């Protein structure tokens, strides 16, 4: 239970930190968010709990593919917002585009 709470606190702290920093500097917040901190922390927890390096290797490849699938979100969202679309519509369309891309990645590239 203690380990679960520690995981929860660390993960939440990263999100809160990035949100608070974004109020002062969007560039610094973007840098923190772009760092694969969650992935690295997850790899460490998996290694600590299982010592299964093959699982970590497979997970890192899957993260790479799904990370690439999020590119449409980061292209479409700012475009829509800068062109007068509401935040909610922009988020829905951008997330929908990434969801479709993730489905395509899952079907064609991650067949296990």
C-alpha positions, 0 to 999 in steps of 0.5 A, a space after each residue: 500500500 505504501 508503494 502504491 501511495 508513493 507512485 500516486 504522489 510522485 505522478 500527481 506531483 509531476 502534473 501539479 508541477 507542470 501546471 503551476 510552472 505553465 502559469 509562469 513559463 509555457 516553455 519550461 512547462 512544455 519542457 517538463 511535460 515533454 520529458 519522458 518522466 512518467 515513462 522513466 518512473 514507470 520503467 523504474 517501478 517495473 524493474 524494482 517490482 519484477 526485474 523484467 527487462 524484456 517487459 520494459 523493452 517491449 513497453 518502451 517500443 509501444 510508448 514510442 509508437 503511441 507517442 508518435 500517434 499523439 502528433 496529430 493532437 499537437 498539430 491540430 489543437 493549436 491550429 484550431 485554437 488559433 483559428 477561433 474554435 472553442 476549447 472544447 471543440 478543439 480538444 474533442 477534434 484533436 483527441 479524436 484525431 489522436 485516438 484514430 491514429 492510435 487505433 491505426 498504430 495498434 492495428 498495423 504496428 503493434 500486433 501482439 
